[in-house]
Amino acid sequence: MQAQQNDMGRTQWVYPDLELPPPGDFPLKGHESLIILNMNAADASVALTLYFTDREPVMLAPVKVPGQRVRCLRMDKVDDIGIQIPRETQYALRLLSDLPVVAQYGRLDTRPQNMAFYTVMGYSG
C-alpha cells in the first residue's frame, strides 16, 4: 500500500517573536514548546533553524515526526532540540518539513503571579 499524503498543513512555518522565559519558582516551569502534527501516513522529516538578533542562525539536527502522530518539542530541553537556548533572549524559528504538517507554538510564562500560557499558529507560506 502506498503512503498517502495529507492535503492539510504546510511545509514551512515561521515564528518571529520567541523568548524562552525563566523557569520560575512554581511547580510548572516556564518554557516554550513547538507542537508538530503530522497527519500523513508517512513520517515527516522536519528541519529547524533558529535566528537571533546578535549571532548567526543555528540549524538544528532534523527531527522525525512519525506518521499520524503529534510531537512536542520543549525548547528548554537539550534532549528535544540538541542545544541550550539562552533564556530571556529574543529569537525566531523557521520550520521546514518534507511533508505538510501543522505547527503551533506555546509559551508558559510564570513571571506573572497568576502565570500566562498562550499558543500561536505560525506564518506558513
DOZAKE-33416 format. One line per field, with one value per residue: residue number from 0; x, y, z of N, C-alpha, C in turn. Coordinates in Angstrom, 3 decimals, always signed. Layout:
<atoms>
resi = c(NUM,...)
n_c1 = c(X,...)
n_c2 = c(Y,...)
n_c3 = c(Z,...)
ca_c1 = c(X,...)
ca_c2 = c(Y,...)
ca_c3 = c(Z,...)
c_c1 = c(X,...)
c_c2 = c(Y,...)
c_c3 = c(Z,...)
</atoms>
This chain:
<atoms>
resi = c(0,1,2,3,4,5,6,7,8,9,10,11,12,13,14,15,16,17,18,19,20,21,22,23,24,25,26,27,28,29,30,31,32,33,34,35,36,37,38,39,40,41,42,43,44,45,46,47,48,49,50,51,52,53,54,55,56,57,58,59,60,61,62,63,64,65,66,67,68,69,70,71,72,73,74,75,76,77,78,79,80,81,82,83,84,85,86,87,88,89,90,91,92,93,94,95,96,97,98,99,100,101,102,103,104,105,106,107,108,109,110,111,112,113,114,115,116,117,118,119,120,121,122,123,124)
n_c1 = c(+0.839,+0.628,+2.015,-0.105,-0.406,-1.299,-3.567,-3.743,-2.156,+1.197,+4.451,+6.302,+6.838,+6.875,+8.010,+8.282,+8.630,+9.959,+10.928,+12.484,+11.173,+12.199,+12.546,+11.195,+9.595,+7.505,+5.678,+4.992,+7.122,+8.436,+8.402,+8.840,+7.203,+7.243,+4.812,+4.091,+2.038,+1.580,-0.318,-0.039,+0.408,+3.024,+6.253,+7.392,+10.129,+11.661,+13.193,+14.762,+15.503,+17.102,+16.981,+18.770,+19.210,+21.821,+23.706,+24.823,+22.485,+21.260,+21.238,+19.342,+19.592,+17.822,+14.423,+12.313,+8.915,+6.632,+4.339,+0.923,+0.914,+1.537,+4.032,+5.789,+8.091,+10.110,+11.482,+13.312,+14.663,+17.471,+17.637,+15.453,+15.877,+18.599,+20.333,+21.125,+19.024,+19.491,+17.894,+15.400,+16.167,+15.810,+14.573,+13.927,+12.119,+12.307,+10.576,+10.977,+9.543,+9.471,+7.039,+3.609,+2.708,+1.088,+1.779,+2.309,+2.963,+3.776,+3.799,+4.655,+4.669,+5.877,+6.439,+4.470,+2.271,-0.088,+0.505,+0.999,-0.222,-0.005,-0.785,+0.278,-0.374,+1.896,+3.308,+2.646,+3.885)
n_c2 = c(-1.170,+2.189,+5.041,+7.578,+11.054,+13.735,+16.431,+18.614,+21.192,+22.628,+23.031,+24.809,+26.803,+29.767,+31.466,+34.474,+35.855,+34.968,+34.040,+32.496,+31.996,+32.534,+29.701,+29.977,+29.775,+28.065,+24.903,+24.186,+24.782,+27.643,+27.752,+27.115,+25.554,+23.668,+22.379,+19.780,+18.480,+15.661,+14.536,+12.821,+9.580,+8.730,+9.164,+12.398,+14.494,+16.992,+20.107,+22.516,+25.930,+28.376,+31.852,+34.693,+37.919,+38.817,+37.002,+34.390,+32.347,+29.216,+25.946,+23.216,+19.691,+17.472,+16.533,+13.763,+13.241,+10.965,+9.262,+10.185,+11.208,+13.300,+15.553,+16.976,+19.439,+20.559,+23.636,+24.261,+21.994,+20.174,+17.537,+17.360,+19.226,+19.480,+21.611,+24.216,+26.823,+30.213,+31.690,+34.283,+35.648,+37.148,+35.421,+33.758,+31.302,+28.937,+26.448,+23.724,+21.228,+17.980,+16.991,+18.108,+19.628,+20.554,+23.214,+24.563,+27.007,+27.285,+29.038,+29.078,+31.289,+32.026,+34.302,+36.349,+36.539,+34.981,+33.391,+32.956,+31.524,+30.791,+30.096,+30.104,+30.142,+29.712,+31.674,+30.530,+29.920)
n_c3 = c(+0.000,-0.866,+0.711,+1.790,+1.161,+3.198,+2.636,+4.236,+6.103,+6.004,+4.477,+5.417,+8.258,+10.221,+13.087,+14.431,+16.897,+19.611,+22.920,+25.333,+28.474,+31.977,+34.246,+36.734,+40.038,+40.454,+40.531,+37.861,+35.326,+33.618,+30.097,+26.532,+23.774,+20.793,+18.820,+16.690,+14.254,+12.378,+9.941,+7.878,+6.314,+6.120,+7.756,+8.766,+7.993,+9.717,+9.631,+11.640,+12.093,+13.990,+14.603,+15.638,+17.274,+17.507,+16.521,+14.264,+12.335,+13.660,+12.720,+13.557,+14.304,+12.133,+12.894,+13.472,+12.808,+13.474,+11.224,+11.252,+13.846,+16.747,+17.801,+20.450,+21.062,+23.531,+24.032,+25.942,+26.534,+26.083,+25.237,+23.523,+21.414,+20.931,+21.561,+23.984,+24.426,+25.124,+27.908,+28.100,+25.795,+22.704,+19.894,+16.752,+14.821,+12.199,+10.511,+8.420,+6.510,+4.989,+4.318,+4.332,+7.371,+10.476,+12.604,+15.834,+18.346,+21.771,+24.900,+28.301,+30.794,+33.844,+35.246,+35.776,+38.606,+38.424,+36.306,+32.753,+29.894,+26.538,+23.113,+19.702,+16.220,+13.580,+10.878,+7.699,+4.574)
ca_c1 = c(+0.000,+1.408,+1.728,-0.927,-0.042,-2.419,-3.611,-3.805,-0.848,+2.151,+5.822,+7.122,+6.206,+7.808,+7.615,+9.271,+8.747,+10.108,+11.853,+12.330,+11.080,+12.881,+11.710,+10.343,+9.589,+6.282,+5.846,+5.022,+8.249,+8.307,+9.014,+8.181,+7.109,+6.817,+3.972,+4.004,+1.069,+1.782,-1.494,+0.299,+0.695,+4.481,+6.966,+7.854,+11.439,+11.491,+14.414,+14.509,+16.567,+16.888,+17.564,+18.987,+19.491,+23.241,+24.579,+24.421,+21.443,+21.669,+20.420,+19.277,+19.516,+16.434,+13.583,+11.314,+7.571,+6.024,+3.081,-0.320,+1.261,+1.897,+5.290,+6.004,+9.499,+10.307,+12.626,+14.261,+15.200,+18.532,+17.292,+14.446,+16.304,+20.030,+21.125,+20.506,+18.691,+19.570,+16.614,+15.182,+16.888,+14.937,+14.934,+12.849,+12.263,+11.753,+10.386,+10.818,+9.197,+9.366,+5.613,+2.794,+2.399,+0.513,+2.674,+1.807,+3.962,+3.174,+4.705,+4.191,+5.492,+5.490,+6.819,+3.282,+1.833,-1.106,+1.058,+0.418,+0.008,-0.675,-0.278,+0.107,-0.068,+2.929,+3.060,+3.017,+3.845)
ca_c2 = c(+0.000,+3.401,+6.027,+8.678,+12.358,+14.536,+17.726,+19.686,+21.554,+23.333,+22.538,+25.842,+27.603,+30.735,+32.100,+35.533,+36.517,+33.966,+34.397,+31.467,+32.650,+31.824,+28.604,+30.421,+29.004,+27.276,+23.513,+24.234,+25.630,+28.442,+27.110,+27.219,+24.267,+23.605,+21.190,+19.468,+17.429,+15.032,+13.726,+11.960,+8.190,+8.588,+10.013,+13.692,+14.953,+18.413,+20.859,+23.749,+26.929,+29.444,+33.138,+35.550,+39.318,+39.154,+35.894,+33.687,+31.332,+27.887,+24.860,+22.073,+18.385,+17.172,+15.781,+12.924,+13.214,+9.775,+9.403,+10.234,+11.438,+14.652,+15.584,+18.214,+19.714,+21.587,+24.433,+24.349,+20.648,+19.808,+16.217,+17.528,+20.018,+19.332,+22.729,+25.003,+28.181,+31.117,+32.220,+35.731,+36.128,+37.189,+34.582,+33.369,+29.916,+28.515,+25.005,+23.206,+19.805,+17.360,+16.715,+19.121,+19.415,+21.700,+23.538,+25.542,+27.338,+27.639,+29.562,+29.207,+32.287,+32.023,+35.566,+36.928,+35.720,+34.008,+32.713,+33.255,+30.472,+31.070,+29.405,+30.844,+29.488,+30.453,+32.082,+29.463,+30.451)
ca_c3 = c(+0.000,-0.977,+1.752,+1.302,+1.698,+3.677,+1.960,+5.233,+6.638,+5.152,+4.621,+6.056,+9.300,+10.787,+14.346,+14.535,+18.203,+20.663,+24.002,+26.356,+29.785,+33.057,+34.757,+37.843,+41.285,+40.557,+40.070,+36.406,+34.965,+32.413,+28.932,+25.238,+23.092,+19.403,+18.658,+15.261,+13.941,+11.072,+9.618,+6.752,+6.652,+6.201,+8.704,+8.251,+8.439,+9.991,+9.910,+12.386,+12.123,+14.951,+14.222,+16.805,+16.942,+17.608,+16.100,+13.053,+12.535,+14.115,+12.162,+14.464,+13.657,+11.736,+13.814,+12.815,+13.385,+12.876,+10.520,+12.014,+15.253,+17.159,+18.551,+21.191,+21.341,+24.543,+23.598,+27.042,+26.771,+25.145,+24.679,+22.474,+20.258,+20.697,+22.077,+25.052,+24.019,+26.277,+28.368,+28.003,+24.615,+21.529,+18.760,+15.838,+14.395,+10.901,+10.396,+7.063,+6.555,+3.663,+4.114,+5.006,+8.786,+11.161,+13.709,+16.795,+19.354,+23.055,+25.941,+29.682,+31.473,+35.259,+35.891,+36.426,+39.749,+38.028,+35.137,+31.447,+28.912,+25.272,+21.934,+18.457,+14.949,+12.884,+9.497,+6.765,+3.219)
c_c1 = c(+0.895,+1.001,+0.975,-0.484,-1.305,-2.400,-3.763,-2.395,+0.001,+3.543,+6.751,+6.282,+7.264,+7.187,+8.638,+9.507,+8.773,+11.125,+11.599,+12.302,+11.886,+11.965,+10.776,+10.368,+8.360,+6.540,+5.847,+6.097,+7.983,+9.043,+8.277,+8.203,+6.691,+6.063,+3.751,+3.059,+1.315,+0.594,-1.267,+0.529,+2.196,+5.056,+7.395,+9.236,+11.375,+12.839,+14.047,+15.737,+16.175,+17.621,+17.628,+19.283,+20.983,+24.202,+24.016,+23.304,+22.042,+20.704,+20.494,+19.248,+18.058,+15.718,+12.588,+9.998,+6.871,+4.680,+1.889,-0.091,+1.511,+3.191,+5.458,+7.494,+9.573,+11.586,+13.656,+14.923,+16.220,+18.221,+16.289,+15.002,+17.815,+20.913,+20.389,+20.275,+18.805,+18.190,+16.606,+16.023,+15.952,+15.462,+13.701,+13.140,+11.630,+11.732,+10.203,+10.585,+9.111,+7.935,+4.810,+2.474,+1.689,+1.385,+2.086,+2.895,+3.267,+4.220,+3.977,+5.158,+5.015,+5.940,+5.603,+2.793,+0.826,-0.712,+0.328,+0.785,-0.712,-0.019,-0.555,+0.370,+0.988,+2.454,+3.502,+2.815,+3.487)
c_c2 = c(+1.248,+4.389,+7.201,+9.982,+13.131,+15.894,+18.899,+19.967,+22.264,+22.755,+23.567,+26.625,+28.525,+31.359,+33.195,+36.109,+35.493,+34.454,+33.434,+32.114,+31.878,+30.747,+29.025,+29.462,+28.124,+25.832,+23.400,+25.232,+26.385,+27.783,+27.515,+25.840,+24.474,+22.293,+20.979,+18.288,+16.941,+14.111,+12.834,+10.532,+7.980,+9.506,+11.306,+13.981,+16.476,+19.037,+22.173,+24.650,+28.022,+30.688,+34.019,+36.976,+39.598,+38.031,+35.220,+32.679,+29.986,+26.870,+23.675,+20.779,+18.102,+16.309,+14.962,+13.039,+12.035,+10.073,+9.309,+10.356,+12.924,+14.549,+16.958,+18.331,+20.843,+22.329,+24.626,+23.005,+20.286,+18.464,+16.331,+18.208,+20.015,+20.471,+23.378,+26.416,+29.075,+31.670,+33.741,+36.365,+36.042,+36.249,+34.306,+31.947,+29.706,+26.996,+24.673,+21.710,+19.254,+16.962,+17.832,+18.703,+20.668,+21.947,+24.667,+25.774,+27.752,+28.135,+29.563,+30.143,+32.379,+33.292,+36.274,+35.979,+34.647,+33.253,+33.102,+32.127,+30.861,+30.278,+30.270,+29.922,+30.335,+30.957,+30.937,+29.979,+29.429)
c_c3 = c(+0.000,+0.116,+1.143,+1.966,+2.040,+2.982,+2.945,+5.742,+5.604,+5.392,+5.258,+7.063,+9.895,+12.041,+14.651,+15.936,+19.324,+21.686,+25.152,+27.740,+30.840,+33.629,+35.889,+39.018,+41.453,+40.133,+38.538,+36.011,+33.670,+31.249,+27.660,+24.601,+21.646,+19.244,+17.167,+15.080,+12.518,+10.810,+8.402,+7.229,+6.855,+7.279,+8.014,+8.830,+8.531,+10.349,+10.580,+12.323,+13.101,+14.470,+15.457,+16.352,+16.830,+17.209,+14.864,+13.351,+12.939,+13.518,+13.106,+13.665,+13.286,+12.776,+13.014,+13.571,+12.723,+12.212,+11.456,+13.521,+15.486,+17.959,+19.175,+21.498,+22.361,+24.198,+24.711,+27.338,+25.688,+24.497,+23.529,+21.228,+20.011,+21.168,+23.242,+24.531,+25.248,+26.640,+28.268,+26.894,+23.422,+20.453,+17.918,+15.369,+13.028,+10.871,+8.922,+7.163,+5.136,+3.325,+4.788,+6.447,+9.305,+12.389,+14.553,+17.833,+20.634,+24.031,+27.279,+30.387,+32.908,+35.983,+36.484,+37.530,+39.328,+36.759,+33.860,+30.502,+27.641,+24.155,+20.710,+17.276,+14.284,+11.540,+8.616,+5.344,+2.189)
</atoms>
